[in-house]
Amino acid sequence: MSMSQLTEPQAVADFQRRAESQQISDPAELDAIWAALPTVTIDDVIGDWRGGELPSGHRLDGSLAQVGWHGKWLRSRYDVAPMVCRGADGELYSNLEIGKGAASLWNVEFRGELTATMVYDGQPVFDHFKRVDENTLMGIMNGSTSLVRDEHFYFFLVRE
């Protein structure tokens, strides 16, 4: 079976292996996993999330750990902290400087599917989400900024 035709259980298993290993994946392999996962609604993604990267050779790989990124707070449609970081004191806070402000949640079409998406307030960036399991989301960051326009950034969120 080609990577572009994964079943959902195969995609979940492949996702888990890649998230745990943190080895660099070819973006086409991550796109195949994404294609096999179900979309989510805004209600599905409400909550506090711990984040991690799915390394793909993107120039952002490793940069989130350097700024103390912990995850995202998706508390309601208009109460969204896209860059929750851990400070030197160990406390979590919303880093509005790195995130260039807050964000909001919308249902946005991406690759022909309507799925919950976090829209940054201060930059032309979108984080699209799909369900891996009831407590895990796969994310793809894209937008019109050159940072993610031509080469998407892949990540995941685990419900806290």
OpenMM code with the backbone's topology and positions (N, CA, C; nanometers):
from openmm import Vec3, app, unit

residues = "MET SER MET SER GLN LEU THR GLU PRO GLN ALA VAL ALA ASP PHE GLN ARG ARG ALA GLU SER GLN GLN ILE SER ASP PRO ALA GLU LEU ASP ALA ILE TRP ALA ALA LEU PRO THR VAL THR ILE ASP ASP VAL ILE GLY ASP TRP ARG GLY GLY GLU LEU PRO SER GLY HIS ARG LEU ASP GLY SER LEU ALA GLN VAL GLY TRP HIS GLY LYS TRP LEU ARG SER ARG TYR ASP VAL ALA PRO MET VAL CYS ARG GLY ALA ASP GLY GLU LEU TYR SER ASN LEU GLU ILE GLY LYS GLY ALA ALA SER LEU TRP ASN VAL GLU PHE ARG GLY GLU LEU THR ALA THR MET VAL TYR ASP GLY GLN PRO VAL PHE ASP HIS PHE LYS ARG VAL ASP GLU ASN THR LEU MET GLY ILE MET ASN GLY SER THR SER LEU VAL ARG ASP GLU HIS PHE TYR PHE PHE LEU VAL ARG GLU".split()
positions = [
    Vec3(0.0846, -0.1177, 0.0000),
    Vec3(0.0000, 0.0000, 0.0000),
    Vec3(0.0891, 0.1239, 0.0000),
    Vec3(0.0624, 0.2151, -0.0906),
    Vec3(0.1458, 0.3348, -0.0985),
    Vec3(0.1160, 0.4271, 0.0193),
    Vec3(0.2108, 0.5157, 0.0491),
    Vec3(0.1941, 0.6100, 0.1602),
    Vec3(0.0703, 0.6966, 0.1401),
    Vec3(0.0318, 0.7214, 0.0160),
    Vec3(-0.0813, 0.8105, -0.0087),
    Vec3(-0.2144, 0.7413, 0.0156),
    Vec3(-0.2133, 0.6121, 0.0483),
    Vec3(-0.3374, 0.5384, 0.0678),
    Vec3(-0.3413, 0.4692, 0.2024),
    Vec3(-0.2958, 0.5355, 0.3061),
    Vec3(-0.2985, 0.4783, 0.4400),
    Vec3(-0.4418, 0.4679, 0.4904),
    Vec3(-0.4704, 0.3619, 0.5648),
    Vec3(-0.5967, 0.3562, 0.6372),
    Vec3(-0.5804, 0.4388, 0.7640),
    Vec3(-0.6907, 0.4724, 0.8275),
    Vec3(-0.6803, 0.5514, 0.9505),
    Vec3(-0.5980, 0.4788, 1.0577),
    Vec3(-0.6220, 0.3474, 1.0840),
    Vec3(-0.5381, 0.2804, 1.1851),
    Vec3(-0.3890, 0.2794, 1.1494),
    Vec3(-0.3568, 0.2640, 1.0225),
    Vec3(-0.2164, 0.2694, 0.9805),
    Vec3(-0.1587, 0.4083, 1.0034),
    Vec3(-0.2379, 0.5101, 0.9718),
    Vec3(-0.1922, 0.6485, 0.9895),
    Vec3(-0.1671, 0.6783, 1.1369),
    Vec3(-0.2582, 0.6310, 1.2251),
    Vec3(-0.2415, 0.6543, 1.3685),
    Vec3(-0.1139, 0.5872, 1.4180),
    Vec3(-0.0910, 0.4628, 1.3780),
    Vec3(0.0290, 0.3902, 1.4207),
    Vec3(0.1554, 0.4582, 1.3680),
    Vec3(0.1521, 0.5018, 1.2430),
    Vec3(0.2681, 0.5687, 1.1832),
    Vec3(0.2929, 0.7027, 1.2523),
    Vec3(0.1860, 0.7768, 1.2799),
    Vec3(0.1986, 0.9036, 1.3520),
    Vec3(0.2655, 0.8812, 1.4877),
    Vec3(0.2155, 0.7839, 1.5643),
    Vec3(0.2687, 0.7586, 1.6985),
    Vec3(0.4164, 0.7221, 1.6936),
    Vec3(0.4541, 0.6404, 1.5961),
    Vec3(0.5946, 0.6020, 1.5814),
    Vec3(0.6820, 0.7241, 1.5537),
    Vec3(0.6373, 0.8105, 1.4647),
    Vec3(0.7153, 0.9295, 1.4282),
    Vec3(0.7204, 1.0308, 1.5421),
    Vec3(0.6085, 1.0492, 1.6146),
    Vec3(0.6060, 1.1438, 1.7268),
    Vec3(0.6998, 1.0972, 1.8376),
    Vec3(0.7028, 0.9665, 1.8636),
    Vec3(0.7897, 0.9126, 1.9687),
    Vec3(0.9367, 0.9157, 1.9284),
    Vec3(0.9672, 0.8800, 1.8044),
    Vec3(1.1075, 0.8701, 1.7619),
    Vec3(1.1711, 1.0071, 1.7401),
    Vec3(1.0911, 1.1054, 1.6984),
    Vec3(1.1390, 1.2392, 1.6653),
    Vec3(1.2430, 1.2384, 1.5530),
    Vec3(1.2442, 1.1309, 1.4732),
    Vec3(1.3314, 1.1287, 1.3560),
    Vec3(1.2713, 1.2163, 1.2468),
    Vec3(1.3556, 1.2710, 1.1622),
    Vec3(1.3071, 1.3559, 1.0535),
    Vec3(1.2289, 1.2706, 0.9538),
    Vec3(1.1088, 1.3179, 0.9209),
    Vec3(1.0218, 1.2505, 0.8248),
    Vec3(1.0152, 1.3316, 0.6969),
    Vec3(0.9981, 1.2625, 0.5863),
    Vec3(0.9737, 1.3298, 0.4597),
    Vec3(0.8355, 1.3950, 0.4692),
    Vec3(0.8206, 1.5215, 0.4295),
    Vec3(0.6889, 1.5846, 0.4346),
    Vec3(0.5791, 1.5046, 0.3633),
    Vec3(0.6132, 1.4357, 0.2549),
    Vec3(0.5123, 1.3557, 0.1835),
    Vec3(0.4587, 1.2438, 0.2732),
    Vec3(0.5445, 1.1880, 0.3585),
    Vec3(0.4991, 1.0839, 0.4513),
    Vec3(0.4052, 1.1427, 0.5563),
    Vec3(0.4365, 1.2611, 0.6064),
    Vec3(0.3492, 1.3279, 0.7027),
    Vec3(0.2181, 1.3687, 0.6366),
    Vec3(0.2240, 1.4105, 0.5104),
    Vec3(0.1019, 1.4456, 0.4375),
    Vec3(0.0116, 1.3240, 0.4184),
    Vec3(0.0700, 1.2059, 0.3991),
    Vec3(-0.0095, 1.0835, 0.3840),
    Vec3(-0.0801, 1.0491, 0.5153),
    Vec3(-0.0111, 1.0681, 0.6265),
    Vec3(-0.0743, 1.0460, 0.7572),
    Vec3(-0.1902, 1.1440, 0.7720),
    Vec3(-0.1636, 1.2705, 0.7463),
    Vec3(-0.2663, 1.3746, 0.7567),
    Vec3(-0.3898, 1.3374, 0.6745),
    Vec3(-0.3696, 1.2949, 0.5513),
    Vec3(-0.4811, 1.2655, 0.4603),
    Vec3(-0.5723, 1.1556, 0.5143),
    Vec3(-0.5177, 1.0633, 0.5925),
    Vec3(-0.5959, 0.9497, 0.6428),
    Vec3(-0.6668, 0.9789, 0.7745),
    Vec3(-0.6340, 1.0906, 0.8390),
    Vec3(-0.6939, 1.1228, 0.9691),
    Vec3(-0.8249, 1.1989, 0.9515),
    Vec3(-0.9178, 1.1849, 1.0483),
    Vec3(-1.0449, 1.2574, 1.0397),
    Vec3(-1.0305, 1.4040, 1.0808),
    Vec3(-1.1163, 1.4860, 1.0245),
    Vec3(-1.1206, 1.6274, 1.0595),
    Vec3(-1.1806, 1.6428, 1.1997),
    Vec3(-1.1697, 1.7648, 1.2544),
    Vec3(-1.2235, 1.7955, 1.3865),
    Vec3(-1.3053, 1.9242, 1.3799),
    Vec3(-1.3912, 1.9419, 1.4800),
    Vec3(-1.4685, 2.0643, 1.4935),
    Vec3(-1.4023, 2.1534, 1.5983),
    Vec3(-1.4466, 2.2760, 1.6065),
    Vec3(-1.3948, 2.3666, 1.7092),
    Vec3(-1.4202, 2.3072, 1.8473),
    Vec3(-1.5403, 2.2532, 1.8720),
    Vec3(-1.5697, 2.1943, 2.0027),
    Vec3(-1.4730, 2.0813, 2.0375),
    Vec3(-1.4288, 2.0056, 1.9366),
    Vec3(-1.3362, 1.8939, 1.9599),
    Vec3(-1.2011, 1.9399, 2.0130),
    Vec3(-1.1598, 2.0611, 1.9797),
    Vec3(-1.0237, 2.1044, 2.0125),
    Vec3(-1.0164, 2.1962, 2.1343),
    Vec3(-1.1293, 2.2296, 2.1936),
    Vec3(-1.1285, 2.3173, 2.3110),
    Vec3(-1.0549, 2.2466, 2.4249),
    Vec3(-0.9617, 2.3168, 2.4858),
    Vec3(-0.8875, 2.2614, 2.5977),
    Vec3(-0.7455, 2.3152, 2.6022),
    Vec3(-0.6715, 2.2668, 2.7007),
    Vec3(-0.5298, 2.3010, 2.7139),
    Vec3(-0.4490, 2.1852, 2.6571),
    Vec3(-0.3488, 2.2184, 2.5790),
    Vec3(-0.2730, 2.1183, 2.5038),
    Vec3(-0.1230, 2.1363, 2.5240),
    Vec3(-0.0547, 2.0235, 2.5382),
    Vec3(0.0918, 2.0192, 2.5383),
    Vec3(0.1338, 1.9860, 2.3957),
    Vec3(0.2364, 2.0530, 2.3473),
    Vec3(0.2730, 2.0366, 2.2073),
    Vec3(0.4061, 1.9680, 2.1852),
    Vec3(0.4241, 1.9218, 2.0631),
    Vec3(0.5493, 1.8619, 2.0186),
    Vec3(0.5628, 1.8767, 1.8682),
    Vec3(0.6832, 1.8617, 1.8212),
    Vec3(0.7115, 1.8744, 1.6781),
    Vec3(0.7109, 1.7384, 1.6093),
    Vec3(0.6816, 1.7409, 1.4805),
    Vec3(0.7027, 1.6267, 1.3915),
    Vec3(0.8107, 1.6724, 1.2930),
    Vec3(0.9373, 1.6500, 1.3255),
    Vec3(1.0466, 1.7038, 1.2435),
    Vec3(1.0377, 1.6585, 1.0974),
    Vec3(1.0591, 1.7543, 1.0079),
    Vec3(1.0508, 1.7258, 0.8646),
    Vec3(1.1638, 1.7931, 0.7873),
    Vec3(1.2630, 1.8441, 0.8588),
    Vec3(1.3685, 1.9188, 0.7922),
    Vec3(1.3317, 2.0648, 0.7723),
    Vec3(1.2187, 2.1078, 0.8267),
    Vec3(1.1753, 2.2470, 0.8165),
    Vec3(1.2694, 2.3362, 0.8973),
    Vec3(1.2869, 2.4587, 0.8545),
    Vec3(1.3792, 2.5481, 0.9260),
    Vec3(1.3299, 2.5833, 1.0661),
    Vec3(1.2028, 2.5577, 1.0983),
    Vec3(1.1533, 2.5785, 1.2341),
    Vec3(1.1814, 2.4598, 1.3270),
    Vec3(1.2193, 2.3447, 1.2710),
    Vec3(1.2462, 2.2263, 1.3547),
    Vec3(1.3423, 2.2644, 1.4675),
    Vec3(1.3031, 2.2337, 1.5915),
    Vec3(1.3877, 2.2593, 1.7068),
    Vec3(1.3734, 2.3979, 1.7662),
    Vec3(1.3138, 2.4911, 1.6936),
    Vec3(1.3071, 2.6291, 1.7420),
    Vec3(1.2064, 2.6470, 1.8555),
    Vec3(1.1017, 2.5662, 1.8588),
    Vec3(1.0011, 2.5820, 1.9639),
    Vec3(1.0577, 2.5471, 2.1013),
    Vec3(1.1388, 2.4428, 2.1083),
    Vec3(1.2005, 2.4047, 2.2355),
    Vec3(1.2928, 2.5162, 2.2848),
    Vec3(1.3580, 2.5850, 2.1927),
    Vec3(1.4509, 2.6920, 2.2300),
    Vec3(1.3811, 2.8094, 2.2983),
    Vec3(1.2522, 2.8295, 2.2701),
    Vec3(1.1780, 2.9399, 2.3328),
    Vec3(1.0922, 2.8911, 2.4494),
    Vec3(1.1076, 2.7638, 2.4871),
    Vec3(1.0327, 2.7098, 2.5999),
    Vec3(0.8872, 2.6796, 2.5683),
    Vec3(0.8570, 2.6540, 2.4406),
    Vec3(0.7191, 2.6261, 2.4013),
    Vec3(0.6657, 2.5041, 2.4743),
    Vec3(0.5496, 2.5182, 2.5327),
    Vec3(0.4823, 2.4098, 2.6034),
    Vec3(0.3646, 2.3557, 2.5234),
    Vec3(0.2880, 2.4458, 2.4610),
    Vec3(0.1703, 2.4032, 2.3863),
    Vec3(0.0788, 2.5195, 2.3541),
    Vec3(-0.0539, 2.4909, 2.3568),
    Vec3(-0.1544, 2.5908, 2.3212),
    Vec3(-0.2700, 2.5836, 2.4199),
    Vec3(-0.3309, 2.6975, 2.4465),
    Vec3(-0.4551, 2.7023, 2.5233),
    Vec3(-0.5651, 2.7404, 2.4257),
    Vec3(-0.6532, 2.6469, 2.3982),
    Vec3(-0.7664, 2.6703, 2.3081),
    Vec3(-0.8916, 2.6681, 2.3954),
    Vec3(-0.9181, 2.7764, 2.4634),
    Vec3(-1.0207, 2.7764, 2.5688),
    Vec3(-1.1604, 2.8077, 2.5183),
    Vec3(-1.1708, 2.8820, 2.4112),
    Vec3(-1.2982, 2.9059, 2.3433),
    Vec3(-1.2641, 2.9612, 2.2053),
    Vec3(-1.3632, 2.9809, 2.1238),
    Vec3(-1.3392, 3.0279, 1.9872),
    Vec3(-1.2506, 3.1524, 1.9838),
    Vec3(-1.2718, 3.2450, 2.0787),
    Vec3(-1.1971, 3.3712, 2.0757),
    Vec3(-1.1012, 3.3876, 2.1930),
    Vec3(-1.0775, 3.2814, 2.2667),
    Vec3(-0.9819, 3.2845, 2.3793),
    Vec3(-0.8773, 3.1775, 2.3525),
    Vec3(-0.7774, 3.2156, 2.2724),
    Vec3(-0.6771, 3.1203, 2.2246),
    Vec3(-0.5372, 3.1780, 2.2463),
    Vec3(-0.4536, 3.1009, 2.3139),
    Vec3(-0.3125, 3.1362, 2.3323),
    Vec3(-0.2302, 3.0409, 2.2461),
    Vec3(-0.1789, 3.0885, 2.1328),
    Vec3(-0.1098, 2.9988, 2.0400),
    Vec3(0.0291, 2.9555, 2.0844),
    Vec3(0.0928, 3.0371, 2.1674),
    Vec3(0.2304, 3.0077, 2.2083),
    Vec3(0.2390, 3.0104, 2.3606),
    Vec3(0.2017, 2.8993, 2.4228),
    Vec3(0.2139, 2.8874, 2.5679),
    Vec3(0.3546, 2.8365, 2.5961),
    Vec3(0.4287, 2.9149, 2.6742),
    Vec3(0.5678, 2.8819, 2.7041),
    Vec3(0.5870, 2.8653, 2.8546),
    Vec3(0.6948, 2.7983, 2.8911),
    Vec3(0.7303, 2.7826, 3.0321),
    Vec3(0.8421, 2.8816, 3.0620),
    Vec3(0.8157, 2.9688, 3.1602),
    Vec3(0.9134, 3.0697, 3.1978),
    Vec3(1.0260, 3.0120, 3.2814),
    Vec3(1.1256, 3.0937, 3.3101),
    Vec3(1.2400, 3.0521, 3.3914),
    Vec3(1.1953, 3.0086, 3.5306),
    Vec3(1.0815, 3.0629, 3.5769),
    Vec3(1.0283, 3.0269, 3.7092),
    Vec3(0.9460, 2.8981, 3.7051),
    Vec3(0.9320, 2.8383, 3.5862),
    Vec3(0.8565, 2.7143, 3.5716),
    Vec3(0.7092, 2.7345, 3.5424),
    Vec3(0.6635, 2.8580, 3.5511),
    Vec3(0.5212, 2.8870, 3.5285),
    Vec3(0.4914, 2.8968, 3.3787),
    Vec3(0.3702, 2.8529, 3.3408),
    Vec3(0.3257, 2.8654, 3.2030),
    Vec3(0.2668, 3.0039, 3.1800),
    Vec3(0.2924, 3.0587, 3.0602),
    Vec3(0.2352, 3.1886, 3.0250),
    Vec3(0.2152, 3.1946, 2.8733),
    Vec3(0.1250, 3.2813, 2.8322),
    Vec3(0.1008, 3.3033, 2.6905),
    Vec3(0.2034, 3.4029, 2.6386),
    Vec3(0.2911, 3.3574, 2.5502),
    Vec3(0.3967, 3.4424, 2.4958),
    Vec3(0.3421, 3.5151, 2.3725),
    Vec3(0.2853, 3.6330, 2.3966),
    Vec3(0.2238, 3.7106, 2.2889),
    Vec3(0.3272, 3.7675, 2.1929),
    Vec3(0.4506, 3.7850, 2.2397),
    Vec3(0.5551, 3.8383, 2.1521),
    Vec3(0.5890, 3.7372, 2.0424),
    Vec3(0.6155, 3.6130, 2.0818),
    Vec3(0.6513, 3.5114, 1.9824),
    Vec3(0.5339, 3.4792, 1.8917),
    Vec3(0.4132, 3.4681, 1.9513),
    Vec3(0.2946, 3.4372, 1.8722),
    Vec3(0.2415, 3.5555, 1.7934),
    Vec3(0.3005, 3.6733, 1.8166),
    Vec3(0.2553, 3.7983, 1.7539),
    Vec3(0.1078, 3.8229, 1.7864),
    Vec3(0.0736, 3.8031, 1.9137),
    Vec3(-0.0625, 3.8244, 1.9600),
    Vec3(-0.1319, 3.6930, 1.9916),
    Vec3(-0.2611, 3.7035, 2.0095),
    Vec3(-0.3427, 3.5865, 2.0411),
    Vec3(-0.3892, 3.5223, 1.9102),
    Vec3(-0.4987, 3.4461, 1.9183),
    Vec3(-0.5503, 3.3775, 1.7999),
    Vec3(-0.6984, 3.3487, 1.8220),
    Vec3(-0.7621, 3.2909, 1.7213),
    Vec3(-0.9006, 3.2484, 1.7317),
    Vec3(-0.9170, 3.1180, 1.6541),
    Vec3(-1.0297, 3.0507, 1.6774),
    Vec3(-1.0568, 2.9224, 1.6120),
    Vec3(-1.1657, 2.9388, 1.5071),
    Vec3(-1.1439, 2.8782, 1.3922),
    Vec3(-1.2370, 2.8841, 1.2804),
    Vec3(-1.2397, 2.7482, 1.2121),
    Vec3(-1.3477, 2.7199, 1.1417),
    Vec3(-1.3501, 2.6044, 1.0524),
    Vec3(-1.3012, 2.6541, 0.9173),
    Vec3(-1.1902, 2.5974, 0.8713),
    Vec3(-1.1261, 2.6443, 0.7488),
    Vec3(-1.1038, 2.5252, 0.6562),
    Vec3(-1.1256, 2.5475, 0.5268),
    Vec3(-1.0988, 2.4430, 0.4296),
    Vec3(-0.9488, 2.4380, 0.4025),
    Vec3(-0.8939, 2.3170, 0.4120),
    Vec3(-0.7525, 2.2934, 0.3838),
    Vec3(-0.7439, 2.1601, 0.3125),
    Vec3(-0.6857, 2.1600, 0.1955),
    Vec3(-0.6727, 2.0390, 0.1136),
    Vec3(-0.8085, 1.9723, 0.0905),
    Vec3(-0.9091, 2.0546, 0.0668),
    Vec3(-1.0415, 2.0046, 0.0311),
    Vec3(-1.1273, 1.9568, 0.1465),
    Vec3(-1.0804, 1.9757, 0.2698),
    Vec3(-1.1566, 1.9319, 0.3870),
    Vec3(-1.1751, 2.0496, 0.4819),
    Vec3(-1.2922, 2.0567, 0.5446),
    Vec3(-1.3205, 2.1596, 0.6440),
    Vec3(-1.2810, 2.1052, 0.7807),
    Vec3(-1.1884, 2.1749, 0.8485),
    Vec3(-1.1421, 2.1276, 0.9794),
    Vec3(-1.1135, 2.2467, 1.0706),
    Vec3(-1.1173, 2.2222, 1.2015),
    Vec3(-1.0877, 2.3293, 1.2973),
    Vec3(-0.9462, 2.3805, 1.2734),
    Vec3(-0.9340, 2.5129, 1.2776),
    Vec3(-0.8079, 2.5791, 1.2465),
    Vec3(-0.7875, 2.6965, 1.3400),
    Vec3(-0.6663, 2.7099, 1.3908),
    Vec3(-0.6307, 2.8239, 1.4729),
    Vec3(-0.5720, 2.9311, 1.3810),
    Vec3(-0.6300, 3.0514, 1.3867),
    Vec3(-0.5875, 3.1629, 1.3025),
    Vec3(-0.5174, 3.2654, 1.3920),
    Vec3(-0.3907, 3.2897, 1.3642),
    Vec3(-0.3139, 3.3867, 1.4422),
    Vec3(-0.3661, 3.5272, 1.4140),
    Vec3(-0.3770, 3.6099, 1.5197),
    Vec3(-0.4241, 3.7469, 1.5041),
    Vec3(-0.3203, 3.8363, 1.4381),
    Vec3(-0.1919, 3.8162, 1.4679),
    Vec3(-0.0900, 3.9111, 1.4264),
    Vec3(-0.0009, 3.8691, 1.3121),
    Vec3(-0.0320, 3.7566, 1.2485),
    Vec3(0.0504, 3.7126, 1.1365),
    Vec3(-0.0336, 3.6234, 1.0452),
    Vec3(0.0002, 3.6151, 0.9161),
    Vec3(-0.0793, 3.5377, 0.8213),
    Vec3(-0.0471, 3.3878, 0.8288),
    Vec3(-0.0823, 3.3280, 0.9444),
    Vec3(-0.0481, 3.1877, 0.9703),
    Vec3(-0.1718, 3.1154, 1.0219),
    Vec3(-0.1878, 2.9907, 0.9784),
    Vec3(-0.2981, 2.9044, 1.0178),
    Vec3(-0.2426, 2.7726, 1.0700),
    Vec3(-0.2967, 2.7240, 1.1816),
    Vec3(-0.2654, 2.5900, 1.2306),
    Vec3(-0.3902, 2.5046, 1.2113),
    Vec3(-0.3849, 2.4129, 1.1144),
    Vec3(-0.4968, 2.3230, 1.0860),
    Vec3(-0.4810, 2.1991, 1.1725),
    Vec3(-0.5946, 2.1439, 1.2198),
    Vec3(-0.5906, 2.0292, 1.3104),
    Vec3(-0.6708, 1.9112, 1.2551),
    Vec3(-0.6215, 1.7907, 1.2849),
    Vec3(-0.6947, 1.6668, 1.2597),
    Vec3(-0.6769, 1.5748, 1.3801),
    Vec3(-0.7712, 1.4828, 1.3962),
    Vec3(-0.7724, 1.3940, 1.5120),
    Vec3(-0.6852, 1.2698, 1.4894),
    Vec3(-0.5937, 1.2450, 1.5832),
    Vec3(-0.5188, 1.1192, 1.5866),
    Vec3(-0.5960, 1.0221, 1.6758),
    Vec3(-0.6331, 1.0701, 1.7953),
    Vec3(-0.7215, 0.9963, 1.8856),
    Vec3(-0.7915, 1.0999, 1.9727),
    Vec3(-0.8685, 1.0573, 2.0708),
    Vec3(-0.9499, 1.1532, 2.1464),
    Vec3(-0.8668, 1.2551, 2.2238),
    Vec3(-0.7393, 1.2262, 2.2478),
    Vec3(-0.6542, 1.3181, 2.3226),
    Vec3(-0.5342, 1.3696, 2.2449),
    Vec3(-0.5298, 1.3449, 2.1141),
    Vec3(-0.4139, 1.3847, 2.0336),
    Vec3(-0.4590, 1.4442, 1.9010),
    Vec3(-0.3975, 1.5560, 1.8654),
    Vec3(-0.4219, 1.6208, 1.7373),
    Vec3(-0.2925, 1.6278, 1.6581),
    Vec3(-0.3038, 1.6141, 1.5271),
    Vec3(-0.1923, 1.6446, 1.4374),
    Vec3(-0.2186, 1.7835, 1.3823),
    Vec3(-0.1141, 1.8642, 1.3709),
    Vec3(-0.1285, 1.9984, 1.3180),
    Vec3(-0.0361, 2.0243, 1.2006),
    Vec3(-0.0846, 2.1064, 1.1096),
    Vec3(-0.0023, 2.1563, 0.9995),
    Vec3(-0.0128, 2.3074, 1.0016),
    Vec3(0.1022, 2.3734, 1.0109),
    Vec3(0.1074, 2.5196, 1.0067),
    Vec3(0.1324, 2.5618, 0.8628),
    Vec3(0.0455, 2.6502, 0.8138),
    Vec3(0.0672, 2.7070, 0.6816),
    Vec3(0.0194, 2.8512, 0.6817),
    Vec3(0.0340, 2.9185, 0.5707),
    Vec3(-0.0092, 3.0565, 0.5598),
    Vec3(0.0631, 3.1246, 0.4459),
    Vec3(0.0473, 3.2559, 0.4386),
    Vec3(0.1080, 3.3278, 0.3266),
    Vec3(0.2473, 3.3805, 0.3571),
    Vec3(0.2930, 3.3661, 0.4818),
    Vec3(0.4293, 3.4070, 0.5127),
    Vec3(0.5270, 3.3041, 0.4542),
    Vec3(0.6416, 3.3508, 0.4082),
    Vec3(0.7377, 3.2597, 0.3448),
    Vec3(0.7857, 3.1508, 0.4404),
    Vec3(0.7696, 3.1731, 0.5704),
    Vec3(0.8130, 3.0735, 0.6683),
    Vec3(0.7388, 2.9412, 0.6531),
    Vec3(0.6114, 2.9465, 0.6136),
    Vec3(0.5322, 2.8228, 0.6028),
    Vec3(0.4545, 2.8112, 0.4721),
    Vec3(0.4663, 2.9075, 0.3844),
    Vec3(0.3895, 2.9052, 0.2594),
    Vec3(0.4355, 2.7924, 0.1669),
    Vec3(0.5642, 2.7828, 0.1456),
    Vec3(0.6169, 2.6868, 0.0488),
    Vec3(0.6528, 2.5536, 0.1124),
    Vec3(0.6650, 2.5526, 0.2429),
    Vec3(0.7064, 2.4331, 0.3168),
    Vec3(0.6349, 2.4369, 0.4514),
    Vec3(0.5392, 2.3461, 0.4709),
    Vec3(0.4593, 2.3467, 0.5936),
    Vec3(0.5391, 2.2940, 0.7127),
    Vec3(0.4958, 2.3349, 0.8321),
    Vec3(0.5552, 2.2890, 0.9576),
    Vec3(0.4553, 2.1945, 1.0238),
    Vec3(0.5028, 2.0792, 1.0686),
    Vec3(0.4184, 1.9734, 1.1242),
    Vec3(0.4402, 1.9623, 1.2759),
    Vec3(0.3308, 1.9442, 1.3493),
    Vec3(0.3394, 1.9348, 1.4950),
    Vec3(0.2230, 1.8516, 1.5471),
    Vec3(0.2234, 1.8310, 1.6789),
    Vec3(0.1117, 1.7599, 1.7404),
    Vec3(0.0789, 1.8228, 1.8735),
    Vec3(-0.0423, 1.7971, 1.9215),
    Vec3(-0.0894, 1.8441, 2.0513),
    Vec3(-0.1491, 1.7269, 2.1270),
    Vec3(-0.1199, 1.7208, 2.2588),
    Vec3(-0.1752, 1.6171, 2.3460),
    Vec3(-0.2543, 1.6874, 2.4560),
    Vec3(-0.3784, 1.6455, 2.4744),
    Vec3(-0.4667, 1.7102, 2.5731),
    Vec3(-0.4098, 1.6939, 2.7127),
    Vec3(-0.4114, 1.8039, 2.7904),
    Vec3(-0.3619, 1.7991, 2.9290),
    Vec3(-0.4758, 1.7673, 3.0236),
] * unit.nanometer
topology = app.Topology()
chain = topology.addChain("A")
for resn in residues:
    res = topology.addResidue(resn, chain)
    for name in ("N", "CA", "C"):
        topology.addAtom(name, app.Element.getBySymbol(name[0]), res)
